[in-house]
Each structure stands twice: as structure tokens, then as C-alpha cells.
Amino acid sequence: MRYETLVDSIGQTPTVRLRLNQQARAKVYAKLEMQNPFGMKDRVAKHIILEAKKHGILRDGAPIIESSSGTMACGVALVGTYLGHEVHIVTDPRIDSITMAKLHSLGCHIHIVNKMGTNGWQSARLERLHELLNDMPGAFWPQQYDNPNNPNAYRLLADEAIADLGHVDILVGSIGSGGSLCGSARALKTYNPNMQVVAVDCAGSVIFGQPDRPERLQGGLGNSLIAGNVDHSLIDEVHWLNDEEAFAATHELARHEKIFAGNSSGSVYAVARWLSSQVSEQMNILAIFPDRGDRYVSTLYNPDYLLDKGIRTLKLSREPQQVDYDTVVHSWSYAQMIGAEKYV
Ligand SMILES: Cc1ncc(COP(=O)(O)O)c(C=O)c1O
């Protein structure tokens, strides 16, 4: 496929049928967002930045400042510097060396806060970001947690999936800012208002009412706060996996499907594979896979790291446990959202 600019090449990711296991019935298609230049958030950065330029909120050459330690940082770095903006990323010491190398190589300015604020690293990063905004009048802050152009960026993902599959009956996606799952769900429901939406979170994330466990090891999905872009009313069912289960699923995804991905794709894989065994063969399940595995080589793909964290076996049960929505969970469990209809 030919594109005149790298920014134009963002999106149009492959929709690939998964092999699954013997219990599978419905087809599961993975939307390989990891095959964007960096990952899923390239779409978000592209849409937010182009819209801000179109509406005069981001002027030519003005700096862009964002707080992120992962896929959003890479997306903003890519699109922002490509379009001639200075890009400043505020992050904390937990950033991995591969992401650092990517950001440096693109010519980004990286600001690493060195101690936690009143509410952990997140608040320290926001304090630094506001200092930078004050120091750089005219600077633009994409604000992925609250900017409606984060979910709006996934209208195109939905159109691509419909062009590839004809219909989507169940959407499965991980949740952090809420942009990818809620934005894709909103757009796909315009094609099929009865589509079921299944969110994948981690144990110890507050997005669906669990108590916060900031020591959780999974990256990307989960949160210690509920972002404005999370729209619970779109979601029918939520699954939570613990760290060992998420890592086990990510290893199974590589071993069995030959997809080397991050842990949010692994958890989405486990949930979509199980859902496939619960519904009829005619259904199409769409599963969103956000990023590649390269950022995780020294963590979930490193046996010494796993041992150090007390993870010895990488066990993943075949079945989640159904619980009431407000039950505190420690292993793979799922709950129906209040008022949601069960898929058949
Ligand atoms: C690797 C990865 N997976 C999943 C997510 C969650 O996606 P969203 O923020 O769209 O809810 C993120 C968000 O940063 C991510 O980086």
C-alpha cells in the first residue's frame, strides 16, 4: 500500500483470524494495532494533533507536551515531530529503555520526574507538565484521558473492521484511558446496536470499582483513576486478570498464535478465546491488540524478572469465575454490568 507521508500510513491495520483451541466456536479476529508504526496510540496522536491544528488550537511550530510512559508517548512523538513540532514527554523512572530509545531517536525532549507526588507518580508527572505548560505559552497538551478526540480516533478502526468482517457481534478490548474500547464500541454500535462490549481490565485497577493496587505489574491497561473517556454505559461485561494470568496468556499468544505482543493483548486473547466457546458459531468476535512485545523483553518475557516477582508457573485457568460486580477479585473473574443483557 502506498502513502505519501508516514502519518497517512497510520491505521489500516490487519484483521487476522486466530486459531484458538478445540473448544472455540465463534470466529475471533484480532485487530493488530501493534502493526501501526509504533502501536495503537499512533491513531490517537494523529487524530488529536490533526484536529487541534485544524481548529487553530495547535499553531504551526508550537510545542506539544504530554504525560505518558508508553504507547501514547511514542504516538505523540511520531506525529508531533513529523509535523515539525517540538515534543516534550513527561514520564517517571518506570519508563522502559526501548521506549526511551524510540523517543530519543525521534528527537523528543524527555522529562523524568524523580520523586512521587501526593498521589504517586501520576500526580508528580502532572505537576511537572503544568510547570512546562506555564513555561511554554502556546504549548498544546493532547490530554488523552479527557479529550473526546481520543475515542473519536477509533471511528476509522470500526470502519476498517466492518469493511473486513461485514459484522461484529462482540467487541473485546482492554481499558486504560477508555479511548480504544469506548470509541470503537460507540462507532461499531452504529452498525450493530446489539453488539456486546466486553472490557478487559487487571485485578487491582479502579476502573470497574476494584480497590487500587498500585503494585500491579501489568502495563498499558488498568488505572488508579477513572479517566473521563471511560463510558461505563457502553460496556456489558468486564473481566479482570491478575499479573500471572495476563503474562501466561501473553506467552500463549506468542506460542500458539505466533503473535509477539504486550500483556494487554495477552489478556484480551484469553478473554476472546473463552468467549468464543460460549457463543454460537455464526458470531464474529473482534479483539483489539494494542502493542508489540518489544517493550516487555526485560519484564514479562524475562524469566529472571518473573522469578523475582514470585511468578513461577505462569498458570492460566481455562474458565473465568463469574462474580457480582462489587466483589473484590484476585484471579480471572468476570461480572455483568448492571442492566446489561447476556450474549447468547
Ligand atoms: C499497551 C496498551 N494496552 C492497552 C491500553 C489501554 O487503551 P486505552 O487507553 O485506549 O483504554 C494502553 C493505553 O495506554 C496501552 O498502552
The ligand as an ORCA input file, in Angstrom:
! r2SCAN-3c Opt
* xyz 0 1
  C      -0.284     -1.311     25.622
  C      -1.613     -0.715     25.977
  N      -2.679     -1.521     26.069
  C      -3.889     -1.035     26.390
  C      -4.093      0.307     26.661
  C      -5.461      0.803     27.043
  O      -6.027      1.540     25.993
  P      -6.954      2.813     26.215
  O      -6.125      3.897     26.837
  O      -7.428      3.160     24.853
  O      -8.079      2.411     27.117
  C      -2.989      1.181     26.576
  C      -3.136      2.591     26.883
  O      -2.187      3.338     27.002
  C      -1.728      0.662     26.212
  O      -0.650      1.444     26.126
*
